[in-house]
């Protein structure tokens, strides 16, 4: 009886010690008053956080994909998610100051700020064909117009070809949609006659020519350019090299013209798909002030570059809290896009449902809302702690 009692006391003491150790791992030292009771004031080294914790003018901000033709209902839905900023594909080049202001003012009327537009219409520039100088002049005019209209970021791609054949749909939890990728499903796809084949050095020469022409204009206009990395980051697509498909490629890009205006869209999902630590990639780019847009999403990876899945933010292999902490502690102050929302059955027959622009499955309002809510929670957790 006494032995049992002594054993019980020993076990209880050990559990109590373990509990205290566990609590201390989650919290700062609790300050006590003169009676030995926890004080209501935080310890001197703890930060008092006033809620609600929200973005400010000089902090990172959630930005949601929209359309230049979005109607009032779509804008209201974005605002209802809790987002104050939007990004979208821009109009045909050359952009004009008046044209951009008209678009931006429509969103401003619904208390939304346009923070990024994707520019396109430069295939001759990518392939080094006759007519590229005219395209580049149109992009220069567009950059100047963006600066005058107050558009801070212009995003662009420099794909020789985008390898879409490897994507397919998988079922996620409860029948939701997961976008999977397997290079083997289409690696033998033939060359596209309209594109031909291009070596890596050919494409690098074309990109260098482009950047040296436009970055000085962007600097003067106060505009940041954001090149999105190749996604998927496969080595070859339809016979052409992919030149923004590795970390070394991204390093090479930002060193062609060293300027905050020559930056990238940092995508933590793409970084992990390619086998890299996204925090390491972010730190390299951020130290050079060339993270000009962020795509925030999660993945699982079976083989870097070749085989992976785009999944719910809470089920992938990226530590999304650690990623957000790194972003916010760095002082980054541009857009964070919680992109590639998963397919929810609920969305399929609802207005606004889209098939994903080449991706299998599709997404809608509830899928996007889920992404935004998760991202907001991560931001508030970091700011609180």
Residue, then its C-alpha position, 0 to 999 in steps of 0.5 A: x500500500x505504502x509502496x504504491x502510494x510512494x510510486x504514485x507520488x513519484x509518478x505525479x511529481x515527474x508528470x508535474x515536472x514534465x508539464x512545467x517543462x512543456x509549458x515553458x517551451x510554449x511560453x515566456x517566463x511568467x512574472x509573479x507578484x509578491x505573493x507568488x501568483x502570476x502577475x497580469x502584466x507580461x514579463x518585461x521582455x514580452x511584447x504587448x500585442x493589440x488586436x486585431x493584428x492587421x497589415x499596415x502601409x509598410x508591411x506585407x499584404x495579402x493580394x488576390x488574383x482578379x481580372x481587369x474586367x471584374x464586376x462589383x460582385x467579384x470585387x466585393x467577394x475579394x473584400x469580404x475575404x479580408x483582402x485589400x489588394x489585387x493582382x491581375x493580367x494587364x491590358x494589351x501593350x503598350x499600357x497608358x497612364x489613363x488606361x491603368x488609372x481607369x482600371x485601378x480606380x474601379x477597384x479603388x471604388x470598392x476599397x481594393x488596391x491594384x498592386x501588381x499586373x502581369x505584362x505579356x505580348x513579347x514573344x519575339x523578345x523571348x525567342x530573339x526574333x525580328x520585332x523584339x525591339x518594337x515589343x521592348x519599346x512597348x514594354x518601356x512605355x508600359x513601365x513608364x505608364x505604370x509608374x505614373x499611375x502608381x502601380x508598384x509591381x509588374x510581373x512577367x514570364x520568360x518561358x520558351x515553352x510551358x510544360x503542361x502535359x505533366x499535370x493531372x488531377x488526384x483526389x484529396x481529402x473528402x474528394x477535394x482536388x489535388x494538382x499532381x505533376x509527373x514529367x514522365x507523363x509527357x516528356x516525349x512530347x514533340x517540338x512545337x513548330x511555331x516555337x522551334x527549339x532553343x538552347x539555354x544560352x540563346x534564351x539567356x542572351x535574349x533575357x539579358x538583352x531585355x533586362x538591360x533595356x528595361x530595368x533602367x526605365x523601371x528604376x527611373x519610373x519607381x517600378x519593380x519587375x517580378x519574373x516568375x520562375x519556371x513552373x513546372x521547373x523541368x529541364x526541357x519542354x518540347x525541345x527547348x531549355x527552361x532557363x529559370x528552373x533552378x536556384x542557380x538560374x535565379x541567382x544568375x537572373x538577379x545578377x544580370x542587372x543588380x537592381x531592386x527593379x530586377x527582381x522575382x516572384x518568390x514562390x515557396x511552392x516552386x522552390x520546394x518542388x525543385x528540391x530547395x529549402x524555400x527559406x534559404x532561397x528567400x533569404x538569398x533573394x531578400x538580402x539583395x532586395x529583389x523579392x518583388x512578389x510572393x506566391x504562398x502555397x504548399x506541396x509534397x515532393x516525390x522527385x524534385x523537378x519531376x514529380x510532386x503534388x500541389x496540396x492544401x497549405x496544412x498538408x504539405x512539407x513546407x513549414x508555412x509558419x516558419x516561411x511566413x515568419x521569415x517573410x515578415x521578419x525580413x521587412x518585406x512589404x509587397x504582395x503575398x498571393x495565397x495562390x492555387x486554391x484547391x478544388x472544393x466540390x461546393x464550388x463546382x456549380x457556383x458562379x466564378x468557378x474556373x477550371x484552372x487555366x490549364x490545370x486539372x480540377x478547378x477552384x472557386x470562392x470557397x477554395x480561395x477563401x480557405x487559402x486567404x484564411x490560412x494565410x491571414x492566420x499565419x500572418x497574425x500568429x507571427x505578428x502576435x508572437 
